[in-house]
Amino acid sequence: MKYTLIFFIILFFSCSKNKTDNYKLDMNERLTKENAHPNAKEIMNEDFFWSDIDESGPFGNDDGSDGLFLFREWRASNPKKNPVSFIDYQLRVWEYPVFDRNELNSERISDFVNKETQVDMSGMDEQLKSVMKHLREQAESAGQPFDEEEFLKIMTQSSQNMGRRFLDGQDNLILSVAFGQYATEGKIHPELKSIGKNAIKRQLMPILIDSWDESYRETRKKQLTKMLDALDSMNE
């Protein structure tokens, strides 16, 4: 009787372990809470974690949504590599300026966010030149002069907010990969976990969180805090 009981205990835990170890999500399947890794279902246990429209969720913003898809595509060919190498690669592809992923100094973050970018016509890409040409033709056909100086002024004003856009984009990519790895593999690389936690801490800092609409700010704080708690629980 004793040996029979031991046999069933071993069989139970063996089956449970194999169910987790054998988990694999097909690349063509859309990631949802229902088909995610069992470990992720326990920790990422609220709807915003899986939303593709919630701005403060890991997959609900533009960079997070794209990041998840691209990471899964990259992971299929790089199953053993450190996911942080994908983040480095993708930021280069997106041509985002380099910013220390572990930076939590508010002054240095402020300098990066508020740094102005000068518009250089000689370096303007072909698409932007085409837009300017189209606007000039429209103005001329309407019998009005095209104000190139005003056009450049608008471009410069737009570029002044690019530091914030780049930083948000970097943090969103980091978080999409961090939660994406855990959701599909049930584990997270230690370095990815570390920079993911710093990305959330950075986004919770007044210089970044206070720029959100006041009516939404508290919701964002709560969701980012829950994401931080979730990261803390991963691999534990």
Disulfide bonds with the S-S distance in Angstrom:
none
